[in-house]
Amino acid sequence: MEKKWFVVYTKPQQELKVAEQLTAMGITNYCPTITLVKQYSDRKKKVNKPLLSSYVMVELEEKERQKVFSCSGIVRYLFFLGKPAIVAASDIKFMQNHLNGVYNDSKVTTLSVGDSHTITQGPFSGVSGRVVETDNTKVKLELASLGMRITLKKQAA
């Protein structure tokens, strides 16, 4: 039996704690994080934040899937078309390779609904998507290759 990457859904804001518990149990897992610089009134602080809210990827054999439920904070597995969602190992590697620095919002120019846009920086660098919604401050991009939508903040020119 070969190991596959499954996606577990966690309680809100429990991603990092769940990942820590899974590691302690000896289960290979990945919780992609980004480092944001938070501006407080008296200081700036770097904060590690999960990139995908309420999701942690685990690498297990199909027969070992129940092991994760001994970890507090896990709600269920994510399903797609009635089967447990599986993430390709190449996609996990892609995320790991692109999440090594501090994340800065991508600079986006004037885009219209239906336009194609390739992200030039950050964790999704090199990924193309289609604009599905836009307003004065943000652009929603559908990334068909990853099966998700992301929001890019527009920066002042």
Phi, psi and omega per residue, in radians:
M1 nan 2.346 3.121
E2 -1.759 2.678 -3.135
K3 -1.409 2.543 3.117
K4 -2.278 2.749 3.092
W5 -1.606 1.990 3.096
F6 -1.820 2.826 3.137
V7 -1.988 2.191 3.063
V8 -1.848 2.502 3.109
Y9 -1.692 2.273 -3.084
T10 -1.938 2.908 2.997
K11 -1.121 2.714 -3.121
P12 -0.956 2.350 3.082
Q13 1.024 0.523 3.126
Q14 -1.970 0.084 -3.017
E15 -0.982 -0.862 -3.079
L16 -1.210 -0.637 3.103
K17 -1.167 -0.724 3.113
V18 -1.097 -0.791 3.137
A19 -1.044 -0.707 3.121
E20 -1.112 -0.773 3.133
Q21 -1.135 -0.728 3.131
L22 -1.091 -0.717 3.102
T23 -1.086 -0.738 3.118
A24 -1.096 -0.522 3.120
M25 -1.439 -0.099 3.140
G26 1.489 0.302 3.128
I27 -1.699 2.175 3.110
T28 -1.165 2.231 -3.120
N29 -2.513 2.887 3.103
Y30 -2.537 2.127 3.059
C31 -2.106 1.690 -3.095
P32 -1.098 2.291 -3.134
T33 -2.182 2.736 3.020
I34 -2.186 2.669 3.102
T35 -1.789 2.080 3.109
L36 -1.894 2.549 3.055
V37 -1.703 1.949 -3.137
K38 -1.600 2.332 3.108
Q39 -1.740 1.992 3.039
Y40 -1.774 2.982 -3.081
S41 -1.091 -0.527 -3.073
D42 -1.986 -0.083 -3.075
R43 -2.912 2.955 2.997
K44 -1.947 2.536 -3.113
K45 -2.457 2.367 3.048
K46 -1.460 2.252 -3.082
V47 -2.176 2.294 3.062
N48 -1.499 2.190 -3.088
K49 -2.310 2.420 3.097
P50 -1.083 2.383 3.122
L51 -1.260 -0.664 -3.126
L52 -1.955 1.847 -3.092
S53 -1.059 2.266 3.064
S54 1.190 0.300 3.119
Y55 -2.202 2.419 3.013
V56 -2.380 2.360 3.104
M57 -1.622 2.414 3.117
V58 -2.215 2.472 3.119
E59 -1.832 1.938 -3.086
L60 -2.526 2.862 2.943
E61 -1.430 2.696 -3.111
E62 -0.906 -0.745 -3.077
K63 -1.256 -0.251 -3.122
E64 -1.670 0.060 -3.006
R65 -1.016 -0.530 -3.091
Q66 -1.252 -0.328 -3.118
K67 -0.950 -0.622 -3.020
V68 -1.162 -0.378 -3.075
F69 -1.298 -0.117 3.017
S70 -1.398 -0.054 3.121
C71 -1.672 2.209 -3.141
S72 -1.288 2.519 3.122
G73 1.828 -0.236 3.116
I74 -1.583 2.273 -3.121
V75 -1.630 -0.944 -3.093
R76 -2.927 3.073 2.996
Y77 -1.475 2.656 3.035
L78 -1.459 2.336 -3.132
F79 -1.992 2.602 3.084
F80 -2.389 2.097 -3.097
L81 0.983 0.696 3.067
G82 1.405 0.003 3.125
K83 -2.147 2.696 3.102
P84 -1.007 2.313 3.138
A85 -1.152 2.325 3.123
I86 -2.085 2.300 3.108
V87 -1.780 2.326 3.128
A88 -1.136 2.465 3.126
A89 -1.016 -0.573 3.128
S90 -1.147 -0.595 3.098
D91 -1.216 -0.664 3.080
I92 -1.090 -0.805 3.136
K93 -1.066 -0.725 3.126
F94 -1.024 -0.823 3.135
M95 -1.108 -0.760 -3.122
Q96 -1.075 -0.705 -3.113
N97 -1.205 -0.524 -3.055
H98 -1.708 0.021 -3.113
L99 -1.956 0.731 -3.087
N100 -1.708 -0.222 -3.092
G101 -2.058 -3.042 3.076
V102 -1.355 2.302 -3.090
Y103 -1.440 2.232 3.005
N104 -2.064 2.463 3.138
D105 -1.019 2.463 3.086
S106 -1.186 2.479 3.058
K107 -1.495 2.111 3.118
V108 -2.032 2.460 3.118
T109 -1.559 -2.951 3.130
T110 -1.173 2.028 3.127
L111 -2.150 2.618 3.113
S112 -1.993 2.749 3.093
V113 -1.006 2.299 -3.128
G114 1.731 -0.324 3.131
D115 -1.174 2.665 3.039
S116 -1.679 2.451 -3.129
H117 -2.477 2.353 3.066
T118 -1.839 2.190 -3.127
I119 -1.246 2.308 -3.033
T120 -1.780 -0.262 -3.126
Q121 -2.605 2.924 3.125
G122 1.536 -2.971 -3.027
P123 -1.160 -0.375 3.140
F124 -1.837 0.383 -3.128
S125 -0.945 2.296 3.122
G126 1.570 -0.139 -3.127
V127 -1.556 2.334 3.135
S128 -1.762 2.608 3.109
G129 -2.636 3.067 -3.133
R130 -1.976 2.338 3.127
V131 -1.232 2.152 -3.141
V132 -1.921 -0.292 3.140
E133 -2.819 2.547 3.111
T134 -2.639 2.599 3.009
D135 -2.552 -2.860 -3.053
N136 -1.179 -0.437 -3.025
T137 -2.012 -0.298 -3.068
K138 -2.615 2.836 3.111
V139 -2.267 2.244 3.061
K140 -1.690 2.203 -3.064
L141 -2.054 2.279 3.097
E142 -1.673 2.070 -3.136
L143 -1.761 1.587 -3.064
A144 -1.060 -0.637 -3.106
S145 -1.121 -0.480 3.130
L146 -1.835 -0.096 3.130
G147 1.149 0.698 -3.116
M148 -2.619 2.911 3.038
R149 -2.033 2.481 3.066
I150 -2.255 2.766 3.102
T151 -1.969 2.212 3.080
L152 -1.844 2.316 3.088
K153 -1.448 2.376 3.057
K154 -1.376 2.408 3.103
Q155 -1.850 2.562 3.118
A156 -1.114 2.409 -3.104
A157 -1.261 nan nan
